């Protein structure tokens, strides 16, 4: 059974972006707003534990998840089609 690259990529992007968004708000809820650099902030320029950072993380998560999900589905379909 082959994967639809576009659907798998979009779903992966939405899951990663939403997860990073909710994780940021979870940290804000318990630890408060910290504008200190984080490991994720090193990868995603402009991201920090703040309300604006959560939207930056949402954007980057959607973009990265979509790209990596589509590549994964493409590779999966390529390996599946080999005899």
C-alpha positions as CSV (number, residue, x, y, z in Angstrom):
1,X,0.0,0.0,0.0
2,X,1.5,3.3,-1.1
3,X,1.5,6.5,0.9
4,X,0.1,9.7,-0.6
5,X,3.1,12.1,-0.3
6,X,1.1,15.3,-0.2
7,X,-1.3,14.0,2.5
8,X,1.4,12.4,4.6
9,X,3.5,15.5,4.4
10,X,0.7,17.9,5.3
11,X,-0.4,15.7,8.2
12,X,3.2,15.4,9.5
13,X,3.6,19.2,9.3
14,X,0.4,19.8,11.2
15,X,1.3,17.3,13.9
16,X,4.8,18.7,14.4
17,X,3.7,22.4,14.2
18,X,0.8,21.9,16.6
19,X,2.9,19.8,19.0
20,X,5.6,22.5,19.2
21,X,2.9,25.2,19.6
22,X,1.2,23.3,22.5
23,X,4.6,22.4,24.1
24,X,5.6,26.0,24.2
25,X,2.3,27.0,25.9
26,X,2.7,24.1,28.3
27,X,6.1,25.4,29.4
28,X,4.8,29.0,29.6
29,X,1.9,27.7,31.9
30,X,4.3,26.1,34.4
31,X,7.6,28.0,34.1
32,X,6.5,31.4,32.7
33,X,7.9,33.3,29.8
34,X,11.6,32.9,29.4
35,X,13.3,34.5,26.4
36,X,16.5,32.5,27.0
37,X,17.9,30.6,24.0
38,X,16.8,26.9,23.8
39,X,18.0,24.0,21.8
40,X,15.0,24.3,19.5
41,X,15.8,28.1,19.2
42,X,19.2,27.2,17.8
43,X,17.5,25.2,14.9
44,X,14.5,27.6,14.5
45,X,15.7,31.2,14.3
46,X,13.6,33.5,16.5
47,X,12.0,30.7,18.5
48,X,11.9,31.1,22.3
49,X,9.5,30.3,25.2
50,X,7.1,33.2,24.6
51,X,3.7,33.7,22.9
52,X,5.4,35.1,19.8
53,X,7.9,32.2,19.9
54,X,5.0,29.7,19.9
55,X,3.8,31.0,16.6
56,X,7.3,31.0,15.1
57,X,7.6,27.4,16.2
58,X,4.2,26.6,14.7
59,X,5.4,28.0,11.4
60,X,8.7,26.2,11.4
61,X,7.1,23.0,12.6
62,X,4.6,23.0,9.7
63,X,7.3,23.7,7.1
64,X,9.8,21.1,8.5
65,X,7.1,18.4,9.1
66,X,5.7,18.8,5.7
67,X,9.1,18.5,4.0
68,X,10.3,15.6,6.1
69,X,6.9,13.8,5.9
70,X,6.8,14.1,2.1
71,X,10.4,12.8,1.8
72,X,9.6,9.9,4.2
73,X,6.6,9.0,2.1
74,X,8.6,9.2,-1.1
75,X,11.3,7.0,0.3
76,X,8.7,4.5,1.6
77,X,7.0,4.3,-1.8
78,X,10.4,3.9,-3.5
79,X,11.4,1.0,-1.2
80,X,8.0,-0.6,-1.5
81,X,8.1,-0.6,-5.3
82,X,11.4,-2.5,-5.4
83,X,11.0,-6.2,-6.0
